[in-house]
Amino acid sequence: MTSRDFRERPATQGTCHCGAVRYRIAAGPALETICGCRMCQRASGNFVSAFYQVAEAQVEWQGEPAIFASSDVAERGFCAACGTPLFFRETGSGWVEFLAATLRQGTAFEPTAHVRSDDTPGWALHLADIPTRAAEGATVTASNQAPEE
């Protein structure tokens, strides 16, 4: 990926599920990607991870994320209270890659690359082709979910 893959984005914010860890991202360049490697699959509990990468200097924290050293060169942040995975960070890189699902709803997210797609299940590469249908049953609302700001 090159610097041209970064796009200027307005300030935004994000949170874990319970609201114990929140972050604000100042306006500036962001890189939006999808990763399908096995490590990201395990860390997110999903077949791909969507990342919103920004310079660490753009980030302001409210609450302290817990850190897991997922390899000898990278770490992952999460909320110790509710377990929400929050970010991936290559040690010493100066960049942090937030899981896009933790961003405030409505934050612009348009991936420019699917990295490490070799591990992504083939069916996941064709989700747009799968017919959609309405969910059945009652709507579930979590009483302890952090409100969108």
DSSP file with accessible surface (Angstrom, degrees, kcal/mol):
  #  RESIDUE AA STRUCTURE BP1 BP2  ACC     N-H-->O    O-->H-N    N-H-->O    O-->H-N    TCO  KAPPA ALPHA  PHI   PSI    X-CA   Y-CA   Z-CA
    1    1 A M              0   0  125      0, 0.0     2,-0.2     0, 0.0   112,-0.0   0.000 360.0 360.0 360.0 149.5    0.0    0.0    0.0
    2    2 A T    >   -     0   0   57      1,-0.0     3,-2.0     4,-0.0     4,-0.4  -0.667 360.0 -98.2-118.4 171.9    1.2    3.5   -0.7
    3    3 A S  G >  S+     0   0  107      1,-0.3     3,-1.3    -2,-0.2    -1,-0.0   0.774 118.7  67.4 -62.1 -23.8    0.6    6.9    0.8
    4    4 A R  G 3  S+     0   0  203      1,-0.3    -1,-0.3     3,-0.0     0, 0.0   0.694  88.8  66.0 -71.8 -15.9   -2.0    7.5   -1.9
    5    5 A D  G <  S+     0   0   38     -3,-2.0    27,-0.4     2,-0.1    -1,-0.3   0.694  84.9  88.7 -75.2 -19.2   -4.2    4.9   -0.3
    6    6 A F    <   -     0   0   47     -3,-1.3     2,-0.4    -4,-0.4    25,-0.2  -0.594  65.8-162.5 -76.2 141.0   -4.5    7.1    2.7
    7    7 A R  E     -A   30   0A  68     23,-2.7    23,-2.0    -2,-0.3     2,-0.3  -0.957  25.7-106.4-124.2 146.7   -7.5    9.5    2.5
    8    8 A E  E     -A   29   0A 140     -2,-0.4    19,-0.1    21,-0.2     0, 0.0  -0.550  45.3-176.5 -68.8 129.3   -8.1   12.7    4.5
    9    9 A R  E     -A   28   0A  36     19,-2.3    19,-2.3    -2,-0.3     3,-0.1  -0.959  24.5-112.9-129.5 149.1  -10.9   11.9    6.9
   10   10 A P        -     0   0   95      0, 0.0    98,-0.1     0, 0.0    15,-0.0  -0.266  51.5 -76.2 -71.3 166.9  -12.8   14.1    9.4
   11   11 A A        +     0   0   56     16,-0.1     2,-0.3    13,-0.0    15,-0.2  -0.258  61.3 166.2 -59.4 148.3  -12.5   13.6   13.2
   12   12 A T  E     -B   25   0B  10     13,-2.1    13,-3.1    -3,-0.1     2,-0.3  -0.874  19.8-144.5-150.3-175.4  -14.4   10.6   14.6
   13   13 A Q  E     -B   24   0B  19     -2,-0.3    91,-3.2    11,-0.3     2,-0.3  -0.938   9.0-169.3-151.5 171.0  -14.6    8.5   17.7
   14   14 A G  E     -BC  23 103B   7      9,-2.3     9,-2.4    -2,-0.3     2,-0.3  -0.959   0.9-165.4-158.3 172.8  -15.2    5.0   18.8
   15   15 A T  E     -B   22   0B  19     87,-2.1     7,-0.2    -2,-0.3     2,-0.1  -0.986  25.7-106.3-158.1 161.5  -15.9    2.8   21.8
   16   16 A C        -     0   0    3      5,-2.0   130,-0.3    -2,-0.3     3,-0.1  -0.268  52.6 -90.7 -79.6-179.5  -15.9   -0.7   23.1
   17   17 A H  S    S+     0   0   78      1,-0.2   129,-3.5   128,-0.1    -1,-0.1   0.891 125.1  36.9 -64.3 -40.1  -19.2   -2.4   23.8
   18   18 A C  S    S-     0   0   41    127,-0.2    -1,-0.2   128,-0.0    -3,-0.0   0.633 105.9-120.4 -92.5 -13.1  -19.6   -1.3   27.4
   19   19 A G  S    S+     0   0   14      2,-0.2    -2,-0.1   127,-0.2     3,-0.1   0.467  78.1 120.6  90.3   1.1  -18.1    2.2   27.1
   20   20 A A  S    S+     0   0   53      1,-0.2     2,-0.5    43,-0.0    44,-0.1   0.814  78.1  41.4 -67.8 -29.7  -15.2    1.7   29.5
   21   21 A V  S    S+     0   0    5     42,-0.1    -5,-2.0    40,-0.0     2,-0.3  -0.982  73.1 166.5-122.5 122.1  -12.7    2.4   26.7
   22   22 A R  E     -BD  15  62B  46     40,-3.3    40,-2.9    -2,-0.5     2,-0.3  -0.912  11.5-166.8-129.0 156.6  -13.4    5.2   24.3
   23   23 A Y  E     -BD  14  61B   2     -9,-2.4    -9,-2.3    -2,-0.3     2,-0.4  -0.985  11.2-151.5-144.0 154.0  -11.2    7.0   21.8
   24   24 A R  E     -BD  13  60B  97     36,-2.4    36,-2.5    -2,-0.3     2,-0.5  -0.981  10.6-154.8-121.9 138.8  -11.3   10.1   19.6
   25   25 A I  E     -BD  12  59B   3    -13,-3.1   -13,-2.1    -2,-0.4    34,-0.2  -0.970  15.9-134.9-116.1 122.2   -9.4   10.4   16.3
   26   26 A A        -     0   0   52     32,-2.9   -17,-0.1    -2,-0.5    32,-0.1  -0.347  38.9 -84.5 -69.1 154.5   -8.4   13.8   15.1
   27   27 A A  S    S+     0   0   64    -16,-0.1    -1,-0.1   -19,-0.1   -16,-0.1  -0.251  82.3  92.9 -56.4 145.4   -9.0   14.7   11.5
   28   28 A G  E    S-A    9   0A   7    -19,-2.3   -19,-2.3    -3,-0.1   -21,-0.1  -0.957  74.1 -20.6 156.8-169.0   -6.3   13.6    9.2
   29   29 A P  E     +A    8   0A  47      0, 0.0    26,-0.4     0, 0.0     2,-0.3  -0.375  54.3 179.2 -70.9 141.8   -5.1   10.7    6.9
   30   30 A A  E     -A    7   0A   1    -23,-2.0   -23,-2.7    24,-0.1     2,-0.5  -0.991  18.9-149.0-140.3 146.6   -6.6    7.3    7.4
   31   31 A L  E     -E   53   0C   6     22,-2.0    22,-3.3    -2,-0.3     2,-0.5  -0.977  12.1-158.3-117.0 127.4   -6.1    4.0    5.6
   32   32 A E  E     +E   52   0C   0     -2,-0.5    80,-2.9   -27,-0.4    81,-0.6  -0.931  24.3 155.9-112.8 120.3   -9.0    1.6    5.4
   33   33 A T  E     -Ef  51 113C   4     18,-2.2    18,-3.1    -2,-0.5     2,-0.4  -0.894  36.0-134.3-137.5 167.5   -8.3   -2.1    4.8
   34   34 A I  E     -Ef  50 114C  32     79,-2.2    81,-2.7    -2,-0.3     2,-0.4  -0.979  20.5-164.2-120.8 135.4   -9.6   -5.6    5.3
   35   35 A C  E     +Ef  49 115C  10     14,-3.0    14,-2.7    -2,-0.4    81,-0.2  -0.986  15.0 179.8-124.3 134.5   -7.4   -8.4    6.6
   36   36 A G        +     0   0    0     79,-1.7    80,-0.1    -2,-0.4    -1,-0.1   0.156  35.3 133.6-115.7  18.4   -8.2  -12.1    6.4
   37   37 A C     >  -     0   0    7     78,-0.2     4,-2.4     1,-0.1     5,-0.2  -0.253  67.4-113.4 -69.2 158.3   -5.1  -13.6    8.0
   38   38 A R  H  > S+     0   0  112      1,-0.2     4,-2.5     2,-0.2     5,-0.2   0.859 115.5  56.0 -61.6 -35.7   -5.5  -16.4   10.6
   39   39 A M  H  > S+     0   0   78      1,-0.2     4,-2.5     2,-0.2    -1,-0.2   0.945 110.4  44.1 -64.4 -44.4   -4.2  -14.2   13.4
   40   40 A C  H  > S+     0   0    5      2,-0.2     4,-2.1     1,-0.2     6,-0.4   0.884 111.4  55.1 -66.9 -37.0   -6.8  -11.4   12.7
   41   41 A Q  H  X>S+     0   0   13     -4,-2.4     4,-1.7     1,-0.2     5,-1.1   0.944 112.7  41.7 -59.8 -47.3   -9.5  -14.1   12.3
   42   42 A R  H  <5S+     0   0  169     -4,-2.5    -2,-0.2     1,-0.2    -1,-0.2   0.903 114.3  51.3 -67.5 -41.2   -8.7  -15.5   15.8
   43   43 A A  H  <5S+     0   0   41     -4,-2.5    -1,-0.2    -5,-0.2    -2,-0.2   0.839 121.4  32.0 -67.4 -32.4   -8.3  -12.0   17.4
   44   44 A S  H  <5S-     0   0   33     -4,-2.1    -1,-0.2     2,-0.2    -2,-0.2   0.608  99.8-127.8 -99.5 -14.7  -11.6  -10.7   16.1
   45   45 A G  T  <5S+     0   0   71     -4,-1.7     2,-0.3     1,-0.3    -3,-0.2   0.789  77.4  98.0  70.6  27.7  -13.6  -14.0   16.1
   46   46 A N  S   <S-     0   0   86     -5,-1.1    -1,-0.3    -6,-0.4    -2,-0.2  -0.888  87.2-109.0-141.7 170.6  -14.5  -13.4   12.5
   47   47 A F  S    S+     0   0   51     -2,-0.3     2,-0.3     1,-0.1    -6,-0.2   0.684 102.1  14.4 -81.3 -18.1  -13.4  -14.4    9.0
   48   48 A V        -     0   0   32     -8,-0.1     2,-0.4    -7,-0.1   -12,-0.2  -0.976  68.0-139.5-144.8 159.8  -12.0  -10.9    8.3
   49   49 A S  E     -E   35   0C   3    -14,-2.7   -14,-3.0    -2,-0.3     2,-0.5  -0.980  12.0-147.1-119.0 136.8  -11.1   -7.8   10.2
   50   50 A A  E     -E   34   0C  28     -2,-0.4    50,-3.1   -16,-0.2     2,-0.4  -0.911  21.4-162.3-103.5 125.9  -11.8   -4.3    8.9
   51   51 A F  E     -EG  33  99C   3    -18,-3.1   -18,-2.2    -2,-0.5     2,-0.6  -0.899  21.9-162.8-118.9 142.6   -9.2   -1.8   10.0
   52   52 A Y  E     -EG  32  98C   4     46,-2.5    46,-2.2    -2,-0.4     2,-0.4  -0.942  25.0-159.4-118.9  99.0   -9.1    2.0   10.1
   53   53 A Q  E     +EG  31  97C  27    -22,-3.3   -22,-2.0    -2,-0.6     2,-0.3  -0.722  20.2 158.4 -93.0 129.4   -5.4    2.9   10.4
   54   54 A V  E     - G   0  96C   0     42,-2.5    42,-2.7    -2,-0.4     2,-0.2  -0.929  47.1 -85.4-139.7 164.3   -4.3    6.3   11.7
   55   55 A A  E >   - G   0  95C  25    -26,-0.4     3,-2.1    -2,-0.3     4,-0.3  -0.477  36.2-125.7 -69.0 139.8   -1.2    7.9   13.3
   56   56 A E  G >  S+     0   0   70     38,-2.8     3,-1.8     1,-0.3    -1,-0.1   0.831 109.6  66.6 -56.0 -31.2   -1.0    7.3   17.0
   57   57 A A  G 3  S+     0   0  101     37,-0.4    -1,-0.3     1,-0.3    38,-0.1   0.703  94.1  59.3 -64.6 -18.1   -0.6   11.1   17.4
   58   58 A Q  G <  S+     0   0   28     -3,-2.1   -32,-2.9   -32,-0.1     2,-0.4   0.536  91.8  90.8 -83.5  -7.6   -4.2   11.5   16.1
   59   59 A V  E <   -D   25   0B  24     -3,-1.8     2,-0.4    -4,-0.3   -34,-0.2  -0.773  49.2-176.1-104.9 134.5   -5.6    9.4   18.9
   60   60 A E  E     -D   24   0B 119    -36,-2.5   -36,-2.4    -2,-0.4     2,-0.3  -0.995  18.7-148.4-123.3 129.4   -6.9   10.5   22.3
   61   61 A W  E     -D   23   0B  78     -2,-0.4     2,-0.5   -38,-0.2   -38,-0.2  -0.745  17.5-168.6-102.1 145.6   -8.0    7.9   24.8
   62   62 A Q  E    S+D   22   0B  86    -40,-2.9   -40,-3.3    -2,-0.3     2,-0.1  -0.979  77.7   8.4-123.4 112.9  -10.6    7.8   27.6
   63   63 A G  S    S-     0   0   39     -2,-0.5   -42,-0.1   -42,-0.2    -1,-0.1  -0.017  94.6 -89.0  91.2 155.4  -10.1    4.7   29.6
   64   64 A E        -     0   0  161    -44,-0.1    16,-0.3    -3,-0.1     2,-0.1  -0.887  33.4-139.3-108.0 118.9   -7.1    2.4   29.2
   65   65 A P        -     0   0   10      0, 0.0    14,-0.2     0, 0.0     2,-0.2  -0.478  21.1-120.7 -71.3 146.2   -7.2   -0.5   26.8
   66   66 A A  E     -H   78   0C  26     12,-3.0    12,-2.1    -2,-0.1     2,-0.4  -0.557  29.3-137.6 -77.9 154.1   -5.7   -3.8   27.9
   67   67 A I  E     -H   77   0C  76     10,-0.2     2,-0.4    -2,-0.2    10,-0.2  -0.953  17.5-170.3-123.2 135.8   -2.8   -5.0   25.7
   68   68 A F  E     -H   76   0C 124      8,-2.7     8,-2.8    -2,-0.4     2,-1.2  -0.994  23.1-136.7-121.8 122.6   -2.1   -8.5   24.4
   69   69 A A        -     0   0   71     -2,-0.4     6,-0.3     6,-0.2     3,-0.0  -0.684  25.0-178.9 -77.1  99.4    1.3   -9.1   22.6
   70   70 A S        -     0   0   23     -2,-1.2     2,-0.3     4,-0.4     5,-0.2   0.623  65.6  -6.2 -81.2 -13.1    0.0  -11.2   19.8
   71   71 A S  S    S-     0   0   41      3,-1.5     3,-0.4    -3,-0.1    -1,-0.0  -0.928  85.2 -86.5-159.8-177.1    3.4  -11.7   18.3
   72   72 A D  S    S+     0   0  152     -2,-0.3     3,-0.1     1,-0.2    -3,-0.0   0.576 127.5  34.1 -77.9  -4.8    7.0  -10.6   18.8
   73   73 A V  S    S+     0   0   80      1,-0.1    18,-2.2    17,-0.0     2,-0.3   0.377 116.8  46.2-127.0   2.3    6.3   -7.5   16.6
   74   74 A A  E     - I   0  90C   3     -3,-0.4    -3,-1.5    16,-0.3    -4,-0.4  -0.978  52.9-162.7-147.8 157.9    2.7   -6.6   17.2
   75   75 A E  E     - I   0  89C  45     14,-2.6    14,-2.6    -2,-0.3     2,-0.4  -0.945  10.6-144.5-138.5 159.5    0.1   -6.1   19.9
   76   76 A R  E     -HI  68  88C  20     -8,-2.8    -8,-2.7    -2,-0.3     2,-0.3  -0.983  11.6-145.4-127.6 136.7   -3.7   -5.9   20.1
   77   77 A G  E     +HI  67  87C   1     10,-1.8     9,-3.1    -2,-0.4    10,-1.6  -0.786  25.1 161.3-102.6 147.2   -5.7   -3.7   22.4
   78   78 A F  E     -HI  66  85C  67    -12,-2.1   -12,-3.0    -2,-0.3     2,-0.6  -0.955  44.7 -91.3-153.4 166.6   -9.1   -4.7   23.9
   79   79 A C     >  -     0   0    1      5,-1.9     4,-2.1    -2,-0.3   -62,-0.1  -0.774  25.5-156.3 -85.9 122.5  -11.4   -3.7   26.7
   80   80 A A  T  4 S+     0   0   80     -2,-0.6    -1,-0.1   -16,-0.3   -13,-0.0   0.767  91.0  53.6 -69.3 -22.7  -10.6   -5.7   29.8
   81   81 A A  T  4 S+     0   0   79      1,-0.1    -1,-0.2     3,-0.1    -2,-0.0   0.927 128.8   9.7 -79.6 -45.7  -14.2   -5.1   31.1
   82   82 A C  T  4 S-     0   0   48      2,-0.1    -2,-0.2     0, 0.0    -1,-0.1   0.551  94.2-121.5-115.2 -10.8  -16.3   -6.4   28.1
   83   83 A G     <  +     0   0   45     -4,-2.1    -3,-0.1     1,-0.2    -2,-0.0   0.448  50.3 159.8  88.1   0.3  -13.6   -8.0   25.9
   84   84 A T        -     0   0   27     -6,-0.1    -5,-1.9     1,-0.1     2,-0.3  -0.369  41.8-127.4 -60.2 123.9  -14.2   -5.9   22.8
   85   85 A P  E     +I   78   0C  45      0, 0.0    -7,-0.3     0, 0.0     3,-0.1  -0.582  34.2 173.9 -69.3 133.3  -11.2   -6.1   20.4
   86   86 A L  E     -     0   0C   0     -9,-3.1    13,-2.4     1,-0.3     2,-0.3   0.777  45.7  -8.9-112.3 -41.7  -10.2   -2.5   19.7
   87   87 A F  E     -IJ  77  98C   2    -10,-1.6   -10,-1.8    11,-0.3     2,-0.4  -0.988  40.6-136.0-158.3 165.2   -7.0   -2.3   17.7
   88   88 A F  E     -IJ  76  97C  33      9,-2.1     9,-2.9    -2,-0.3     2,-0.4  -0.968  26.3-178.2-121.0 139.1   -3.9   -3.8   16.1
   89   89 A R  E     -I   75   0C  36    -14,-2.6   -14,-2.6    -2,-0.4     2,-0.5  -0.954  25.1-137.1-145.3 123.3   -0.6   -2.0   16.4
   90   90 A E  E >   -I   74   0C 107     -2,-0.4     3,-2.3     5,-0.3     4,-0.4  -0.679  47.2 -99.5 -74.0 126.2    2.8   -3.0   15.0
   91   91 A T  T 3  S-     0   0   86    -18,-2.2    -1,-0.1    -2,-0.5   -19,-0.0  -0.225 100.6  -1.3 -54.2 125.5    5.3   -2.3   17.9
   92   92 A G  T 3  S+     0   0   81      1,-0.1    -1,-0.3     3,-0.0   -18,-0.1   0.510  96.2 118.4  75.4   7.3    7.1    1.0   17.4
   93   93 A S  S <  S-     0   0   41     -3,-2.3    -2,-0.1     2,-0.2     3,-0.1   0.758  72.3-131.9 -78.0 -27.0    5.4    1.8   14.1
   94   94 A G  S    S+     0   0   31     -4,-0.4   -38,-2.8     1,-0.3   -37,-0.4   0.505  74.5 101.7  85.4   3.0    3.6    5.0   15.2
   95   95 A W  E     -G   55   0C  87     -5,-0.3     2,-0.4   -40,-0.3    -1,-0.3  -0.897  53.0-161.8-119.9 150.9    0.3    3.7   13.7
   96   96 A V  E     -G   54   0C   2    -42,-2.7   -42,-2.5    -2,-0.3     2,-0.7  -0.995   7.9-152.6-131.2 137.1   -2.7    2.2   15.2
   97   97 A E  E     -GJ  53  88C  33     -9,-2.9    -9,-2.1    -2,-0.4   -44,-0.3  -0.907  14.7-157.6-113.3 101.9   -5.3    0.1   13.3
   98   98 A F  E     -GJ  52  87C   0    -46,-2.2   -46,-2.5    -2,-0.7     2,-0.4  -0.545  27.1-109.3 -77.6 141.3   -8.8    0.3   14.9
   99   99 A L  E >   -G   51   0C  20    -13,-2.4     3,-2.2    -2,-0.2     4,-0.3  -0.589  29.6-135.6 -67.2 124.3  -11.3   -2.4   14.2
  100  100 A A  G >  S+     0   0   18    -50,-3.1     3,-1.6    -2,-0.4    -1,-0.2   0.789  98.6  67.2 -58.9 -30.0  -13.8   -0.5   12.1
  101  101 A A  G 3  S+     0   0  101    -51,-0.3    -1,-0.3     1,-0.3   -50,-0.1   0.689  95.2  58.7 -67.4 -14.2  -16.8   -1.9   13.9
  102  102 A T  G <  S+     0   0   13     -3,-2.2   -87,-2.1   -16,-0.1    -1,-0.3   0.565  86.1 101.0 -89.5  -8.6  -15.7    0.0   17.0
  103  103 A L  B <  S-C   14   0B  14     -3,-1.6   -89,-0.3    -4,-0.3     3,-0.1  -0.398  91.4 -84.0 -72.1 153.6  -15.9    3.4   15.2
  104  104 A R    >   -     0   0   79    -91,-3.2     3,-2.0     1,-0.1    -1,-0.1  -0.263  57.2 -95.0 -54.7 138.4  -19.0    5.6   15.6
  105  105 A Q  T 3  S+     0   0  158      1,-0.3    -1,-0.1    -3,-0.1     3,-0.1  -0.315 113.1  32.8 -57.5 135.2  -21.8    4.6   13.4
  106  106 A G  T 3  S+     0   0   79      1,-0.3    -1,-0.3    -3,-0.1     2,-0.2   0.319  79.1 143.2  97.0  -7.2  -21.7    6.6   10.2
  107  107 A T    <   -     0   0   28     -3,-2.0    -1,-0.3    -7,-0.1     2,-0.1  -0.484  62.1-106.0 -64.2 131.3  -17.9    7.0   10.0
  108  108 A A        +     0   0   39     -2,-0.2     2,-0.3    -3,-0.1    -1,-0.1  -0.391  47.4 172.4 -59.9 129.8  -16.8    6.8    6.4
  109  109 A F        +     0   0   57     -2,-0.1   -57,-0.0    -3,-0.1    -3,-0.0  -0.880  11.5 155.6-145.9 110.4  -15.2    3.4    5.7
  110  110 A E        -     0   0  111     -2,-0.3   -78,-0.3     0, 0.0    -2,-0.0  -0.833  35.6-138.0-136.3  93.6  -14.3    2.4    2.2
  111  111 A P        -     0   0   61      0, 0.0   -78,-0.3     0, 0.0     3,-0.1  -0.203  14.2-167.9 -57.4 140.8  -11.5   -0.2    2.1
  112  112 A T  S    S+     0   0   56    -80,-2.9     2,-0.3     1,-0.2   -79,-0.2   0.484  70.9  22.3-103.3  -9.2   -8.8    0.3   -0.5
  113  113 A A  E     -f   33   0C  30    -81,-0.6   -79,-2.2  -108,-0.0     2,-0.6  -0.990  55.8-144.7-157.6 149.1   -7.2   -3.2   -0.1
  114  114 A H  E >   -f   34   0C  68     -2,-0.3     3,-0.5   -81,-0.2     2,-0.2  -0.941  33.4-164.6-111.9 100.7   -7.9   -6.7    1.2
  115  115 A V  E 3   +f   35   0C  42    -81,-2.7   -79,-1.7    -2,-0.6   -78,-0.2  -0.598  64.5  10.5 -90.3 149.9   -4.6   -7.8    2.7
  116  116 A R  T >  S+     0   0  155     -2,-0.2     3,-1.0   -81,-0.2    -1,-0.2   0.872  73.1 158.5  54.3  45.2   -3.7  -11.4    3.5
  117  117 A S  G X   +     0   0   47     -3,-0.5     3,-1.2     1,-0.2    -1,-0.1   0.622  49.7  88.4 -76.2  -9.1   -6.8  -12.7    1.6
  118  118 A D  G 3  S+     0   0  155      1,-0.3    -1,-0.2     3,-0.0   -81,-0.1   0.818  92.5  44.4 -58.5 -31.7   -5.2  -16.2    1.2
  119  119 A D  G <  S+     0   0   66     -3,-1.0    -1,-0.3     2,-0.1    -2,-0.2   0.535  88.7 106.5 -89.7  -8.4   -6.7  -17.2    4.5
  120  120 A T  S <  S-     0   0   10     -3,-1.2     5,-0.1    -4,-0.2   -72,-0.1  -0.562  81.9-109.5 -73.0 128.6  -10.1  -15.7    3.9
  121  121 A P    >>  -     0   0   40      0, 0.0     3,-1.1     0, 0.0     4,-0.7  -0.331  24.4-122.7 -57.3 140.9  -12.8  -18.3    3.2
  122  122 A G  G >4 S+     0   0   47      1,-0.3     3,-1.2     2,-0.2     4,-0.3   0.860 110.3  57.2 -55.0 -39.9  -13.9  -18.2   -0.4
  123  123 A W  G >4 S+     0   0  144      1,-0.3     3,-1.5     2,-0.2    -1,-0.3   0.832  98.8  61.3 -63.2 -29.6  -17.5  -17.7    0.5
  124  124 A A  G X4 S+     0   0   13     -3,-1.1     3,-0.8     1,-0.3    -1,-0.3   0.740  94.6  62.6 -70.2 -20.6  -16.6  -14.5    2.4
  125  125 A L  G << S+     0   0   86     -3,-1.2    -1,-0.3    -4,-0.7    -2,-0.2   0.550 106.6  45.7 -78.3  -7.1  -15.2  -13.0   -0.7
  126  126 A H  G X   +     0   0  107     -3,-1.5     3,-1.6    -4,-0.3     4,-0.4  -0.027  67.4 127.3-126.0  31.0  -18.7  -13.1   -2.2
  127  127 A L  G X   +     0   0   77     -3,-0.8     3,-1.5     1,-0.3    -1,-0.1   0.845  69.9  62.6 -60.3 -33.4  -20.9  -11.8    0.5
  128  128 A A  G 3  S+     0   0  103      1,-0.3    -1,-0.3    -3,-0.1    -2,-0.1   0.750  99.5  56.6 -64.8 -20.1  -22.5   -9.2   -1.7
  129  129 A D  G <  S+     0   0  123     -3,-1.6    -1,-0.3     2,-0.1    -2,-0.2   0.581  84.8  97.2 -86.4 -11.4  -23.9  -12.1   -3.8
  130  130 A I  S <  S-     0   0   91     -3,-1.5    -3,-0.0    -4,-0.4     0, 0.0  -0.651  83.0-113.9 -81.5 130.9  -25.7  -13.7   -0.9
  131  131 A P        -     0   0  116      0, 0.0     2,-0.3     0, 0.0    -1,-0.1  -0.289  29.7-135.9 -61.4 145.7  -29.4  -12.8   -0.8
  132  132 A T        +     0   0  141      0, 0.0     2,-0.3     0, 0.0     0, 0.0  -0.702  23.2 179.8-100.2 156.5  -30.4  -10.8    2.3
  133  133 A R        -     0   0  215     -2,-0.3     2,-0.1     3,-0.0     3,-0.1  -0.983  35.2 -90.2-150.1 159.1  -33.5  -11.4    4.4
  134  134 A A        -     0   0   87     -2,-0.3     2,-0.1     1,-0.1     0, 0.0  -0.400  47.3-107.2 -70.0 144.6  -35.1   -9.8    7.4
  135  135 A A        -     0   0   99     -2,-0.1     2,-0.3     1,-0.1    -1,-0.1  -0.469  33.3-132.9 -70.4 143.8  -34.0  -11.2   10.8
  136  136 A E        +     0   0  170     -2,-0.1     2,-0.1    -3,-0.1    -1,-0.1  -0.710  60.8  23.2 -98.7 149.7  -36.6  -13.3   12.6
  137  137 A G  S    S-     0   0   75     -2,-0.3     2,-0.1     2,-0.0    -2,-0.0  -0.349  98.7 -24.9  96.4-174.4  -37.6  -12.9   16.2
  138  138 A A        -     0   0   95     -2,-0.1     2,-0.4     1,-0.1    -2,-0.0  -0.339  63.6-108.2 -75.6 151.9  -37.4  -10.1   18.7
  139  139 A T        -     0   0  131     -2,-0.1     2,-0.5    -4,-0.0    -1,-0.1  -0.657  32.8-139.6 -77.9 131.9  -34.9   -7.3   18.5
  140  140 A V        -     0   0  135     -2,-0.4     2,-0.5     2,-0.0    -1,-0.0  -0.830  18.3-173.0 -98.2 128.3  -32.2   -7.6   21.2
  141  141 A T        -     0   0  121     -2,-0.5     2,-0.4     4,-0.0     3,-0.0  -0.984  19.1-137.7-122.1 121.7  -31.1   -4.5   23.0
  142  142 A A    >   -     0   0   32     -2,-0.5     3,-1.0     1,-0.1    -2,-0.0  -0.640   4.8-153.4 -78.9 127.1  -28.2   -4.7   25.4
  143  143 A S  T 3  S+     0   0  127     -2,-0.4    -1,-0.1     1,-0.2     0, 0.0   0.747  94.6  45.6 -72.6 -21.9  -28.8   -2.7   28.6
  144  144 A N  T 3  S+     0   0  102      2,-0.1    -1,-0.2    -3,-0.0     2,-0.2   0.223  82.2 125.7-107.1  16.5  -25.1   -2.2   29.2
  145  145 A Q    <   -     0   0   98     -3,-1.0  -127,-0.2     1,-0.1  -128,-0.1  -0.537  68.5-109.7 -77.0 137.2  -24.1   -1.2   25.6
  146  146 A A        -     0   0    8   -129,-3.5  -127,-0.2  -130,-0.3    -1,-0.1  -0.443  36.0-118.2 -65.0 132.4  -22.3    2.1   25.3
  147  147 A P        -     0   0   92      0, 0.0     2,-0.2     0, 0.0    -1,-0.1  -0.417  29.0-105.1 -70.3 149.1  -24.4    4.7   23.6
  148  148 A E              0   0   97     -2,-0.1  -134,-0.0     1,-0.1   -44,-0.0  -0.510 360.0 360.0 -69.0 140.6  -23.3    6.2   20.3
  149  149 A E              0   0   93     -2,-0.2  -136,-0.1    -3,-0.1    -1,-0.1  -0.707 360.0 360.0 -99.6 360.0  -21.9    9.7   20.7
